[in-house]
Amino acid sequence: METTEPSASQVEQALALLRDALAEAQATVRSYDTKAQIVGVGYIFALGIVNNLKRFLPRVDDVGPEAVVLTWAIVIFPVLLFGYVLYPSRRIAPVVDRGAPKPIRSVLYVSNEAPRTLDQIRTNALAADPLDELSFELLKVSGLRDLKRRRFLRALFAALVSFVFLFVVQLLRFYPGLDAGGA
């Protein structure tokens, strides 16, 4: 079976498609950062409201240290998870199978950890296959996007568990027999 080289217009169309896909993936990665910041701040404000309702919560004197540790874990853990959404960087994005032994010159990602000269960057850009470079970068950024999405959903779930826990504790205050502090 004989393969033919793509025409110049096919290559241009493929490059345009990859650029669009890469731009969308990068925008989505940034949007998860923004979402995590907004929801994290909203969660902290909501905790302030819950704090004003502390008269419904048992006093520290009425419960053991385990309950205090559990409450802090339930309340603080979601904040840490929202911060964890912000952490993933390109360095910890999933490894991309490069397939064929053709070199990826990383023209679209220049790391400050491995400084390059202007001439090295220019030489790599001229020698790079744009389809390979964009395809590799798209896979890398897409992996990062998926990682951030999973972490964001995990943080939302932890916040939900936290609020359900706080709701149940407050609701139990209406049942004196179950109240740790008594009536």
GUZA-59087 format. One line per 5 residues: number of its first residue (from 1); their letters; for each residue x, y, z of N, C-alpha, C. Coordinates in steps of 0.02 Angstrom, whole numbers, plus 32768, in hexadecimal, padded with zeros to 4 digits. Layout:
// GUZA-59087
NUM = a = X Y Z X Y Z X Y Z; ...
// end
This chain:
// GUZA-59087
1 = mette = 802A 7FC6 8000 8000 8000 8000 802D 803E 8000; 801E 806A 7FD5 8047 80A6 7FCC 8027 80E1 7FF0; 8050 8105 8015 8036 8142 8036 8050 817E 8010; 8025 81AF 800D 8039 81ED 7FEA 8043 8224 801E; 806F 8250 800F 807C 8289 803A 8040 82B9 8036
6 = psasq = 802E 82D7 806E 7FF6 8307 806C 8009 8345 8044; 7FD6 8362 8026 7FE2 839F 8000 7FEE 83D9 8030; 8008 8411 8015 8015 844C 803E 7FD5 8465 805E; 7F9D 8463 803B 7F5E 847B 8058 7F46 844C 808F; 7F52 840B 8087 7F3F 83DC 80BD 7F69 83E8 80FB
11 = veqal = 7FA9 83F5 80F2 7FD4 8404 812B 7FBE 8444 814D; 7FAE 8478 8127 7F96 84B7 8144 7F55 84AD 816A; 7F28 8485 814E 7EE9 8478 8171 7EF5 8451 81B2; 7F22 8421 81AF 7F32 83FA 81EB 7F52 8426 8220; 7F7F 8453 820B 7F9F 8481 823A 7F6B 84AF 825A
16 = allrd = 7F3E 84C9 8232 7F0A 84F6 824C 7EDE 84D1 827E; 7ECC 8493 826F 7EA3 846B 829B 7EC8 845E 82DD; 7F07 844C 82D9 7F2F 843F 8316 7F37 847E 833F; 7F42 84B7 831E 7F48 84F7 8343 7F07 8506 8369; 7ECF 84FC 8347 7E8E 8509 8368 7E84 84DA 83A3
21 = alaea = 7E95 849A 839A 7E8D 8469 83D0 7EBB 847A 840A; 7EF8 848E 83FB 7F27 84A0 8430 7F10 84DE 8455; 7EF7 8510 8431 7EDD 854D 8451 7EA3 853C 847F; 7E76 8510 8469 7E3D 84FD 8493 7E55 84D8 84D1; 7E84 84AA 84CA 7E9D 8485 8504 7EC0 84B3 8535
26 = qatvr = 7EE7 84E3 851C 7F08 8513 8549 7ED6 853F 856D; 7EA2 8554 854A 7E6E 857E 8569 7E49 8556 859F; 7E3E 8517 8592 7E1C 84ED 85C4 7E47 84E4 8602; 7E87 84DA 85F8 7EB5 84D4 8631 7EB2 8513 865C; 7EB4 854D 863C 7EB0 858C 8661 7E6C 8594 8683
31 = sydtk = 7E37 857B 8663 7DF4 8583 8681 7DEE 8559 86C0; 7E0F 851E 86C2 7E0D 84F7 8700 7E31 851C 8738; 7E67 853F 8729 7E88 8568 875C 7E58 859C 8776; 7E36 85BE 8749 7E07 85F3 875D 7DCD 85D6 8785; 7DB1 859E 876E 7D7A 857E 8791 7D8F 856B 87D8
36 = aqivg = 7DC9 854D 87DE 7DE1 8537 8820 7DEA 8573 884E; 7E04 85AA 8834 7E0D 85E6 885E 7DC9 8601 8874; 7D99 8605 8846 7D58 8621 8856 7D33 85F4 8888; 7D32 85B3 887A 7D0E 8585 88A6 7D31 8581 88EA; 7D73 8583 88EA 7D98 8583 892A 7D86 85BF 8954
41 = vgyif = 7D83 85FA 8936 7D70 8636 895B 7D27 8631 8971; 7CFC 8619 8946 7CB5 860F 8958 7CAE 85DF 8993; 7CD6 85AB 8992 7CD4 857A 89C9 7CEA 859C 8A0A; 7D1E 85C4 8A07 7D35 85E6 8A43 7D01 8617 8A5D; 7CDF 863B 8A31 7CA8 8667 8A47 7C70 863F 8A66
46 = algiv = 7C60 8606 8A48 7C2B 85DC 8A64 7C3F 85C2 8AA9; 7C7E 85B2 8AB3 7C95 859D 8AF5 7C8C 85D6 8B28; 7C96 8614 8B11 7C8A 864D 8B3E 7C41 864F 8B55; 7C14 8640 8B28 7BCD 863F 8B3A 7BC1 8606 8B6C; 7BDE 85CC 8B5E 7BD6 8593 8B8C 7BF5 85A5 8BD0
51 = nnlkr = 7C2D 85C9 8BD0 7C4C 85DD 8C0E 7C1E 8609 8C38; 7BF7 8633 8C17 7BC7 865D 8C3B 7B8F 8633 8C5A; 7B87 85F7 8C41 7B54 85CB 8C5C 7B72 859A 8C8F; 7BAD 85AA 8CAA 7BD0 857B 8CD6 7BA9 856C 8D16; 7B78 8594 8D25 7B50 8586 8D61 7B2B 8544 8D59
56 = flprv = 7B24 852C 8D1B 7B03 84EC 8D0F 7B33 84B1 8D15; 7B74 84BF 8D14 7BA6 848A 8D17 7BB8 847A 8D5F; 7BCC 843C 8D6E 7BE0 842C 8DB2 7C1D 8455 8DC7; 7C20 8465 8E07 7C5B 8488 8E22 7C95 8458 8E25; 7CD2 8472 8E20 7D0E 8448 8E21 7D11 8421 8E63
61 = ddvgp = 7CFA 843F 8E9A 7CFB 841D 8EDB 7CCE 83DF 8EDB; 7C9C 83DD 8EAF 7C6B 83A7 8EAF 7C7F 836D 8E83; 7CB3 8373 8E5C 7CC7 833D 8E2E 7D11 832F 8E38; 7D27 82F5 8E21 7D6D 82E3 8E28 7D98 8301 8DF2; 7DDA 82F9 8DF8 7E08 8315 8DC6 7DFE 82F5 8D81
66 = eavvl = 7DE6 82B7 8D80 7DDA 8296 8D3F 7DA6 82BC 8D17; 7D72 82D4 8D39 7D3D 82F9 8D17 7D57 833B 8CFC; 7D82 835B 8D22 7D9F 839B 8D0B 7DCB 838E 8CCE; 7DF5 835A 8CCF 7E20 834A 8C96 7DF5 8338 8C5A; 7DC0 8310 8C64 7D94 82FD 8C2D 7D73 833B 8C0F
71 = twaiv = 7D5B 8367 8C39 7D3A 83A4 8C20 7D6A 83CE 8BF8; 7DA7 83D7 8C12 7DD9 83FE 8BED 7DEA 83DD 8BAB; 7DEF 839B 8BAB 7DFE 8377 8B6D 7DC6 8381 8B3A; 7D89 837D 8B52 7D4F 8385 8B25 7D4C 83CC 8B0A; 7D5C 83FD 8B33 7D55 8444 8B20 7D90 845C 8AF5
76 = ifpvl = 7DCD 8449 8B07 7E08 8464 8AE5 7E1B 843C 8AA7; 7E0D 83FC 8AA6 7E22 83D1 8A6E 7E0B 83EC 8A2A; 7DCC 8402 8A22 7DB7 841C 89E0 7DE0 8459 89CA; 7DF4 8484 89F8 7E1D 84BE 89E6 7E5F 84A6 89C8; 7E7C 8474 89E8 7EBB 8458 89CE 7EB1 8439 8989
81 = lfgyv = 7E79 8418 897F 7E6D 83F9 893D 7E64 842E 8907; 7E43 8465 8916 7E3C 849A 88E4 7E81 84B7 88D4; 7EAC 84BD 8905 7EF0 84D3 88F8 7F16 84A2 88CD; 7F07 8462 88D6 7F28 842D 88B0 7F16 8430 8866; 7EDB 844C 8856 7EC9 8455 880F 7EFA 8486 87EE
86 = lypsr = 7F0E 84B9 8813 7F3B 84EC 87F8 7F82 84D3 87EE; 7F95 849F 8813 7FDB 848A 8812 7FF2 8469 87D2; 7FCB 843C 87B3 7FEA 8417 877C 8005 8445 8746; 8041 8438 8734 8060 845E 86FF 806F 842F 86C6; 808A 8449 8692 8099 8420 8657 80CB 83E9 8668
91 = riapv = 80F5 83F5 869A 8128 83C4 86AC 8109 8383 86C5; 80D0 8388 86E8 80B3 834B 8703 8078 8333 86D9; 806E 8350 869F 803A 8338 8672 804C 82F0 865E; 801A 82C9 864E 8028 8283 863B 805B 827F 8602; 8084 824A 8605 80B7 823F 85D3 8095 822E 8591
96 = vdrga = 80AF 824A 855C 8094 823F 8519 80BF 820D 84F4; 809E 81DA 84D8 80C3 81A9 84AF 80D6 81CC 846E; 8115 81D3 8462 812C 81F6 8427 8127 81CD 83E7; 8117 818E 83EE 810F 8164 83B2 8150 815A 838D; 8151 8171 834F 818C 8169 8324 81C9 818C 8342
101 = pkpir = 8204 8177 8330 8241 8193 834D 8252 81D9 8336; 8223 81FA 8313 8232 823F 82FD 8238 826C 833A; 8268 8299 833B 8272 82C3 8376 823C 82FA 837B; 8226 8303 83B9 81FB 833C 83C8 8229 8372 83E3; 8229 83AB 83C5 8259 83E0 83D6 823F 8410 840B
106 = svlyv = 8202 8404 8422 81E3 842E 8457 81E6 8478 8446; 81D4 8488 840A 81D5 84CE 83F4 819C 84F5 8416; 8164 84D3 8424 812B 84F5 8442 8130 84FC 848E; 8161 84DC 84AB 816B 84E1 84F4 81B5 84E9 8502; 81C8 8524 8515 820E 8531 8525 8213 8538 8570
111 = sneap = 8237 850A 858F 823D 8509 85D8 8277 8534 85EE; 826D 8557 8625 82A3 857E 8642 82D5 8551 8666; 82C2 8513 8674 82EF 84E5 8695 8327 84CE 8668; 831B 84CE 8628 834F 84BB 85F7 8358 84F7 85C8; 837B 8529 85E0 8380 8567 85B7 839E 8559 8573
116 = rtldq = 8382 857B 8543 839A 8576 84FF 83AC 85BB 84E6; 83D4 85BB 84B4 83E5 85FB 8495 83B2 860A 845F; 83B0 8647 8449 8384 865B 8413 8393 8632 83D5; 83D3 8627 83C7 83E6 8600 838C 83CE 85B7 8391; 83D3 859A 83CE 83BB 8555 83D6 836F 8551 83CB
121 = irtna = 834A 8580 83E4 8302 8580 83DB 82F1 8589 8390; 8314 85B6 836F 8308 85C2 8327 8319 8583 82FF; 8351 8564 830E 8366 8527 82EA 8332 84EF 82F5; 831C 84E6 8333 82E9 84B3 8341 82A8 84C2 831C; 8294 8502 831B 8256 8514 82F9 825A 8506 82AE
126 = laadp = 8293 8514 8291 829B 8508 8249 829D 84BD 8239; 82B9 8495 8266 82C0 844D 825A 8282 8426 826F; 8256 8445 8294 821C 8421 82AF 81E7 8413 827A; 81C4 83DC 8284 818A 83CC 825B 814D 83EB 827F; 812E 841F 8263 80F7 8440 8286 80BE 8411 829A
131 = ldels = 80AE 83E0 8270 8078 83B1 8281 808B 8388 82BE; 80C9 8371 82C1 80DF 8349 82FB 80E1 8374 833A; 80FB 83B0 8334 8101 83DC 836E 80BC 83EE 838A; 808E 8402 835E 804A 8414 8375 8025 83D7 8391; 802E 839E 8371 800D 8361 8388 8026 834D 83CD
136 = fellk = 8068 8350 83D7 8085 8340 8418 806C 8371 844D; 806D 83B1 843E 8058 83E3 846F 800E 83DC 847F; 7FE6 83CC 844D 7F9E 83C2 8459 7F94 8387 8488; 7FB7 8350 847E 7FB1 8317 84AC 7FC7 8329 84F2; 7FFD 834F 84F8 8017 8362 8539 7FE6 838F 855F
141 = vsglr = 7FCD 83C3 853D 7F9F 83F2 855D 7F5B 83D0 856B; 7F46 83A4 853F 7F07 8380 854A 7F0C 8354 8588; 7F45 8334 8592 7F50 830D 85CF 7F4C 8338 860D; 7F6A 8373 8609 7F68 83A1 8641 7F21 83B9 864E; 7EFC 83C7 8619 7EB6 83DC 8620 7E8D 83A6 8643
146 = dlkrr = 7E96 8367 862F 7E71 8331 864E 7E84 8328 8697; 7EC3 8330 86A7 7EDA 832B 86EC 7EBA 8362 8717; 7EB9 839F 86FE 7E9A 83D6 8723 7E4F 83CA 872B; 7E2E 83B0 86F8 7DE7 83A3 86FC 7DD8 8370 8733; 7DFF 8339 8735 7DF4 8307 876A 7E00 8324 87AF
151 = rflra = 7E33 834C 87B6 7E42 836B 87F7 7E0C 839D 880B; 7DF2 83C2 87DB 7DBD 83F2 87EA 7D7E 83CE 8801; 7D6B 8399 87DE 7D30 8373 87F2 7D39 8352 8836; 7D76 833B 8844 7D84 831E 8886 7D7C 8354 88BD; 7D94 8390 88B0 7D8D 83C6 88E1 7D44 83D9 88EA
156 = lfaal = 7D1D 83DC 88B5 7CD6 83EA 88BB 7CB3 83B5 88E5; 7CC4 8376 88D9 7CA6 8340 88FF 7CB8 8346 894A; 7CF7 8356 8958 7D0D 835E 899E 7CE7 8398 89BF; 7CDC 83CF 899A 7CB5 8407 89B5 7C6D 83F1 89C3; 7C51 83C9 8997 7C0D 83AF 89A2 7C0B 8385 89E1
161 = vsfvf = 7C3A 8357 89E9 7C3D 832D 8A24 7C43 8358 8A63; 7C6D 838C 8A5F 7C76 83B9 8A97 7C35 83DB 8AAA; 7C11 83F5 8A79 7BD3 8418 8A88 7B9E 83E7 8AA2; 7B9B 83AB 8A88 7B6C 8379 8AA1 7B7C 8369 8AE9; 7BBC 8360 8AF8 7BD1 8352 8B3D 7BBD 838B 8B6C
166 = lfvvq = 7BCB 83C9 8B58 7BB9 8402 8B82 7B6D 8407 8B8A; 7B47 83F8 8B56 7AFE 83FA 8B59 7AE5 83C5 8B8B; 7B00 8389 8B87 7AEA 8353 8BB4 7AFA 8365 8BFD; 7B36 8380 8C09 7B49 8393 8C4D 7B19 83C9 8C67; 7B08 83F9 8C3D 7ADA 842D 8C52 7A94 8411 8C5E
171 = llrfy = 7A7E 83E3 8C33 7A3D 83C5 8C39 7A37 839C 8C79; 7A6D 837B 8C8B 7A6C 8352 8CC8 7A62 837C 8D07; 7A70 83BB 8D04 7A66 83E8 8D3E 7A1C 83ED 8D51; 79EF 83DC 8D22 79A8 83DF 8D31 798F 83A1 8D57; 79BA 836F 8D5E 79A8 8331 8D80 79D3 832B 8DBF
176 = pglda = 79BA 8345 8DF8 79E3 8347 8E35 7A02 8305 8E4A; 79E1 82CE 8E3D 79FD 828C 8E4F 7A3B 827B 8E27; 7A41 8297 8DEB 7A7B 8289 8DBF 7AB0 82BF 8DC5; 7AA0 82F7 8DE3 7ACD 8330 8DE8 7B06 8321 8E17; 7B43 8329 8E01 7B7E 831B 8E2B 7B81 834B 8E66
181 = gga = 7B66 8387 8E5F 7B6A 83B9 8E95 7B2F 83B7 8EC3; 7AFC 8392 8EB2 7AC1 8390 8EDC 7A97 83CF 8ED2; 7A5F 83D4 8EF6 7A32 840C 8EEF 7A43 8445 8F1D
// end
